[in-house]
Amino acid sequence: MPRTTLALTSFVSGEFSAKMDGRTDFDKYTSGVKTMENFLVHPQGSATRRVGTQHIAEVKDSTKKTRLIPFEFSTTQTYILEFGDQYMRVYKDKGQVLSGGSPFEISTPYLEAELFDIKFAQSADVMYLCHPNHDVRKLSRTGHTAWTLATVSFTGSPSLPISGANNRPSCVSFFEQRLVFANTITNPQTLWFSKAGDYENFTTGTNADDAMIYTIASNQVNAIQYLKAVRTLVVGTSGGEFTVSADGTDASITPTNVTIKRQSSFGSAGVDAIPAGNAVLFLQKAKRKIRELAYNFDSDGYVAPDLTILNDTVTKSGVNQMIFQQEPDSIIWCVRDDGVLAGLTYQRSENVVAWHRHIFGGAFGSGNSVCESAASISGTLTEDELWVIVKRTINGATKRYVECFSDFDFDETTATDFKFLDSHLNYDGSATTTLSGLSHLEGQTVSILADGSVHANKTVSSGSITLDRSVTKACVGLAYDSVLQTMRIEGGAAEGTSQGKTKRISKVVLRLFETVGVKVGPSLDQLETVPFRTTSSNLSAPVDTLLAGDKEIEFRDDYNSDGFIFIKQDQPLPCSVLAIYPTVVTSDG
């Protein structure tokens, strides 16, 4: 029986669908996995457990769906806006903006059913919002608690066909110092460009800075679904993708040189697209494929490859929102219709396109908790803030919470600072055995990290829990599992491939970084806890030093034809997997 040690040194291809199970010949097979749940993929190749979410506040009305929208004046003045049924609330610095002790709020015309069809574009302290059922609104900010939402009074000659029923635009963008609107009920294929440098003036003419009106000519009516400005203005319609430029040159567009060309014919869904680098990532019209529209110099045109080709099930339930978190790892986040948050680590220059899925702690009804909205804003210089709204059943009632992911620290060093629990709150003070202020988790079984050590689970009663020992620092929240499952091991054999042949993994060496508490095995039912303590360790104290190196584990597996390796972290502790080195014995039968 041939014996060999394999090297799985990268996970940059992310999670594969079952359709890839037989592709051992594919060059990305060894860098893909069968399951990547609550793990992130880094462009460098490693897989790291995602951090937990901090509880910020309950939405105004938990019986109604709510949406998050980012508002960024500068990298230091950033806000998250909670849009609900005819209202807007504001968040900043991972907290809710208050006025007179109550959440600051303004009224809006947008109903619950309209929230996810709002399109917006921002310039400095002004954001324009579009919805086909409402006149264009302008959201302005002059202070943390000084926000106004007003109907825009456009000027133009001849009179504009974008003020009134059936003539309200659905899409908006800025492009070359112009404000651009598109898609009214009456004119679904038309674009309106403002005068250059005068966003609310739509006076048309032939001068270079005059406003323009352009209708896409095609053999069928294809409503414009989004506008995105990159090297050109990308126009996504329900029937194809177009670009706007100045006769194909790099000059600025004018009323006499503007040209619109079709680049692909896939068709786009109504979900707003994402500019990422020099590309635009858009959701195809069936809401299940994400395509990357980018200029290709070899063909002197745009191409739109399918980014879900290796995992066509990751968006199978449909996507209703896409956002881009640029730091630290350039990730596209997709809110699925079933409440799962799908992530795509995307770094085209290094050919990194890696899917991973994220399921939040807690439950809604008899199923998993449900992520309903997400948004990203600039945070520190090294990390953007990722915000979500998560729906759960709490103490028998439906609750929707605004939560923010904790800062990600790959170089985890201080055990008392770990934040690997969802909807968590933190305590830092004098020694105590009672932690209160947990009413948002009433009746829930919560996990606890107490002074850097895992504490026994407790149930929240009257908004508090009683610990088994006094602590000075604690993180309390909902547990979640992080699971990584490799593809079927391909290790070769005396007679060719090892696929379909009886094999046994005798041991596994894990190359880890800043890790403690991980489990490994051939299935989720046969996991062994990797020891990180010695017999002389103080079991009530945190592990002194997180492992950054190799850990050899005896693999208690029977002979089988698959050869899967499962890695699981279910404690509120960090885990980063750099590589897996299994020793495999294969029988040629």
N, C-alpha and C positions, 0 to 999 in steps of 0.2 A: 504494500500500500504506500504510494508516494506521500511524503510528508513535506509540507512547505509552509513558510511564513509569508503572509501577504502584507502589503502596505496600502491602507486606505488613508491617504494623506490630505484629502481635500473634500469639501462638501459644497463646492461652488456651483454645482448644477441643481442643488436643492431637491425638493420632493418631486418624484416621478409618479405618473399615473400607472395603473395596472397594464396599460398598453405598452409600457416600456419594459415589462418584466422579462421578456425574451431577448432583449437587445444587448447581450454581452459583447457583441462586436462593436457597439457604439463607443466612440472614444470618450464620451462623458459618463459612461455607465458606472465606473468606479468612483466618480465624484458626485453621484446622485444617491438619494436614499428613498426608501419606500414610505417612511413616515418622518415628518419634520413638524412636530406639534409643540408650540410654545418654546421653540428654539429659533434664534436668528442665525442667518448665515452672513459671515463677514466676507468682504471681497478677497481677503487674503487666504480664505479657505476654511477657517475654523467655524465651529458651530457653538453658540453661546446661549444659555438660558436667558429668555427675556426677563426684564425687570417687572415688578408689579405696578399696579396703578394706585395713586393716592386719591382718596375720596375728597372731593372739593365741595359739592353741594348737590342737593336734589333739585331737579328742574322745577319750574313753577307749578306745573300740573302734570303729575306722573301718569294720568290717564290718557295723555295725548303725546303723540310722537313729536320729537323736537330735533332741531338741526343745529350743528356748530358751524360757524363761518369765521375764518381768520381775518383780522384787521391789523395791518402792519404799516405804521407810519415810518419807522426806522427799525434798525436791528435792536434798539434798546427800548422802543415804545411799541410794544406789540400787545394785542388783545385777542381774546376769544369771545365771540358773540353767540349767545344762546337765542336762537330764533324759535319761538313757539307760536301758538295760535294767537295772532294779533298782538304780539309783544316781542321785545328784545331786551336781554340782560347782558351784562358785561363781566368778563373775567380778566384779571391781570396778575402776573407774578404768582401763579398757582393759587389764586384766591379769588373770591367773588367781590366785585366792586360794590360798596355799600354807600347809601346816602341816608343820613339820619338813622343809622342802625338797621336799615332794611335794604334788600337788594335794589340797586339802581335799575330803573326800568323805563323804557319808552314804549309807546304804542306803535304798531305797524298794521298795514292792511292785509297782511298775508295770513291765510287760513292754514290750519294744520295740513290739509290735503295738498296745499300749494308749496310747502316749504322746500321740498327737494327738487323743484323745478325752477327755483330762483337761480339766475346767472348773475355774476357780479364782476366788476373790474375796478381796481383802486389806483388812485394817483395821490400820493401824499396823504393828507387828512380827509380826502373825499373818496367815497365809494359809490359807484352807480349800480343800481340793482334793477334787474328786468324780470318781468313775468307777464305772459300774454294776457292775463286777466286784470292787470293794473297798469296805470301810467308809470313811466320811469320815475324811480325815486333816487334821491341823492342823500346819502348818509354822511354827515359831517361831524367831526370831533374837534373840540377846542380844549378839552380837559377830561380827566378820568370820569367825571360825572356831568359832562357837558356834551351831549350828543343830540343831534336833530336829524329827523328823517322827513324830507320835504319833496313834494312833486316838482320836477324840473320844468322850468319855463324855457323851452327852446325857442330860438329865433331862426328865421329862414325865409328865403324868397326863391321860388314860389312857396306857398304854405306847405308845411311838412305833412307827409302821410303817416307820421308816427305820433299823433296825439288824438285818442278817442277809441271806442269799441272796435274790435277787429283790426286795429292798426297799432297795437302796442308791441314793441319788439320783444323777442324771447332771448336774444343773445347780445352780448356786449364785450368789447375789448378795446384796448388802446393799441394804435399802430402808427408809427412814424409821426408822432405828435398830433394824431387825430383820434377822436372818439368814434368808434364804429359800432353801429347797431345792425341787427339782421333779424329776419323771420318774423313778420307779423302774420296774423291769420289771413289777411287779404293778400299779402305779398310774401309768401314763405321762402322765396328764393332771392329776395332782394337785400342788398347791403346799402347802408347809408353812412357816408364818411363825413365827419364835420370839417370845418375849415381848419387848416393846420394851425395849431397853437391856440385855437378858440373852440373849446370842446362843446359848447352849447349853441354854436352858431352853424346852421346848416344851409347857408346861402350858397346856392350852386352858381357856377360860372365856368369860364375857361382859363382863368388865371391859375398859376401853379398852386396857390394856397387855397383855392376855392373848394367848397364842399362838393361831394360827388354822390351820385346814386347809380348803382350798378345791379342789374338783374342777371343771374346766372342762366345762360341758355342751355337747355337740355331737352331731350325728347320725352321727359316725364317730369312731373312736379316732385321735387325732392326737397323737403323742408330743411333749412339750415339748422343744425343741432348745436354747433359750438363755433367759436372764433378763438384762435390762439396765435399770438405773435411770437415768431422765432426769427429766422433769417428772412422769411416772408410771412405773410398772414395766411395761416392755414384755416380753411373753411371746411368743416365737416358737415355733410348733408346725409340724409337718410339713404341716399343712393350712391354716394361716392365722396371722395376727398379732393379738394381743390386748393390751389395756392394763388395768392394775389401778389403781383409784383409789377415793376415798371418795365413792361415789354421784355421781361426776362433778364433785365440788367440789375445792377446794384444801386441804381439811382432811386431817388425818392419818387413815390407815386404822385401823379398829378391828374387832373381831369382829362388830359390828352394822351397819357401814356399807360394808364392802368390796364393790366391784362390779368384775366383769371383763367387758369388752366386746370383741367382735371388731371390728377396724379394717380388715383386708384379708384376702384369701383366696389369696394367692400361695403360701404355704407356704415353710418355711425348711429349709435344710440343717443338718447337725450342726456346721458350723464356727461358732465363737463370733462373735457380732455385735460391732459397734464403736459405742460412743457417741461422736458427733462434734458438738460444739455442742449444739443442741437436737434433733438427729436421731439415729436409730439406723440404721446401715448394716448390712444383713444379706444373706447369700447365699441366693438362691432355691434351692428343693429340688433342682433339677437341677445346682447348683453352677456355673452359667455366667452368671447375671445377678446383679448387685449392685443392691439397691434401697435407697432412702433413705426410711425411715419417719419422717415429721415431721408435727407438728400444723399444720393449715391453718385459719386464722381465718375465711376466706371460707366454707368448707364446714362449719366447726365440727366438724371430725373429722380423722382422720389420712389422709394420702395416701402412696403408696409408688412414686414414679417410678423408672424403670429408668435407672441411671447408665451402662449399657453401650449405650444406644440408638445412639450415634454410632460406637461401635466394638464390635460384637458378637463380634468374633474375639479381642479382647484377653484374654478369659477362656474361650475356646472349649475349651481343653484341660482345664478344671476348676480350681477353686481349693481348696486344702486348709488355708489359714491366712490370716487378715487381721489387720493391726495398724495402729495410728495413730501417726504421728510428727507432733506438733503444731508443733514449731519446727524450722527457721525458716519453712517454707512450707505447713504443714498438708497432709500427704500420707498417703493410705491406701495401704499396701503389701500386695499380694496374692501369696502364694507359689503359683505354678501347679503343676499335677501334672507338667508337662514340665520343671520346673526353672527356668523364666523368672520373674524378679521383676517383676511389673507394678505400676506406680505410678499413683496417681490424685491429681493436685493438686486439692484440694477446698476451695473457699471459697464457700459458697452465697450469702453476702451480696453478693458481687460477680459471681455467676453464672459462677464458674470451675469447670469440671468437665473436666479435661484428662488423658487417658491417655498414659502413656509406658512403654516396656519396657526392661528392663535384663538384659543377658547378661554374666556374669562372665568374666574372663580365664581362659585355660586350657581344658582339655577333659576330658570323661569318656568313655572309649572313643573311638568315632569321631565323637562329637557334642560339643555344647557342655557346659561345666561345668553343674552342677545345684545350684540353690539349694533346700534342703530345709526350712529353718526361718528365721524372722525374729522379732525382738523389738525394742522401743524402750523406752528409759528416759530420764529427765531427765538432761541433761548439764550444760553451762554454762547461764547465763541466756539465751543467745541460740540454743542448739541442743540438741535431743535427740539421744541416741546411737542409731544404728541398727546392730543386730547381726544377723549371718546365719551359717548353717552352709552351707558350699559343698562339694559332692562333686566330686572330680576324680580323674583317673588320673595318678599321680605315679610316675615310674620303674617303670611296669608294674603298680603296685598301687593299689587304691582307697583314697583318703584323704578324710576329712571334717574340715574345718578350721572352727574358730570364728574369725570375722573381724568387725571393726568398721569402719564407714565413717569415714574421716578427717573432721575438722571441715571444714565447707564455708565457704569464704571467697570471697564474690562479688567483693569488692574485692581480688582477687589483687595483691599488691604485691612480694613477695619471691620471686624465681625459685627460690632454693635450698630453699624450703619447699613447692614443688608436690608433691602426693600423688595423681597420676593413674595409678596402677598398682594392680592387685588382688593380694591376699595379699602385700602389700609389707612390707619391713622397711627401717628407716632407719639410716644411719650418720652420726655427727657426732663427729669427732675429729681426730687428727693426720693429716698427709698420708700416703696409702697407695695402693698399686695393687692390693691384695688385700682383698676383702671376704668374710668368712666368716659362719658362722651361718645359712646358707641351705639347710640340709638338708631343710627342708620343701618345697623346690622342686628337689630332686635330679633331674638329667637334663632339666630344663626350659630352654627358651630364654627368657631374661628380658630385659626392657627396663630401661634405667638412665637416671636423671637424675642427672648428676654435676656438682656445683657449679652447678646451674641450667641446664646445657646437656644436650641429648640426646646420649647416648653410644651407640656401636655395641652391638648385642645380643650377649649372651654366653650360654653354656650352663653351668649349674651342675654342677660335678664335685667330689665329696667335700665337698659343702656350701659351696663357695666359688667365686668367679670372680676372674679377673685382668683388670684394666682396662688400657686403652691409655695412660692417663695418671694421674698421682696426683691424688687428690681429698681434700677435707676434709669434704664433706657429700654424701650420696648417698641416693637412693631406688631400691630394686631390687624388681621384681615382675613380674607378668604383664600384658601389654598388652591393651587392649580398644579397639574402635572406637566412636566416637560418630557417629551418622549422622542427619541431618535431611533429609527430602525433602518438598518442597512438594506441594500438590495441583496439578492441571493449571491452568496460568495462564489466568485469564479477564480479558482486557484490552479486550474490545469490538472492534468492527470497523465499517467503513463501512456494512455491512449487518447490524447486530445483533451477535450473540454471536461470539466468536472460537473457540468450541468446534467441533471437527471441521474447522477450517480450517488451512491451512498457515501456519506462523508461525516466526519465528526470534527468539531472544533475543540481542541484539547485545552487551549489556554488563549487568553487575550491580553495583550499589553495595551493599555490606554495611555496616550500622551495627553495629559491634562494641563490646564492653566488656572491657577487660583480657584481650585475646586475643593469641595468637601461634601460628603453625604450621598454620593451617587450610587446607583444600583445597575447591575449588568446581568444579562442572561440570554438564553435562546428564545424566550418568549416572555410576555408580560406576566405569565403565571409562574415562571421559574427564574425569578430574579434573586441575585445575591447582593447584599449590601457590601460595598467595598470598604474595608476597614481603614479609617484615617486616624485612629487612636491606638495607643499601646495599653497594655494592662496596667501601667503605672499612671495613666492619664486621669486627671480630675474630670469625672463625667458631668459634673454640674457646671463646669467652666467651658467657654468656647474653645474650639481648636486653636492652638496657639499660632500655627502657621498653615495657611492654605497650600495645597499641593500644587506645585508648578514643576511637573516632570512626569516620569513614567510610573504606572501602577500595573503590576502583573496580577492577573486574576485567573484562578483555576476555573475553567469553564465547564460546568456540570451539564453537559449536553449528551443526548443519545445520538446514535447514528441516524441520519435522515438525509433526504435529498435536497434540502433547502439551504441550510447554513446561514440563518439570520442571526444578527446580533442586535439586541435591544439595549439601549442606555436610557435610564429614567432618573429624574430628580423630582421627588415629591415632597421634599422638605423646603422650608423658606431659606434656602442656601444657594450659593452660586455654583455654576457648572459650565466649564468651557472645554470642549473636546477639540484637540488639535489634530489627532490622528488615531487610527485603530490598527493594531498589528495582530491579527489572528493567526494561530498555528493550526493548520488544517491537514487532516489525514483523509485521503480519498481512495475508495475502493473501485477498481475497474471491473469487479464482479466476475 
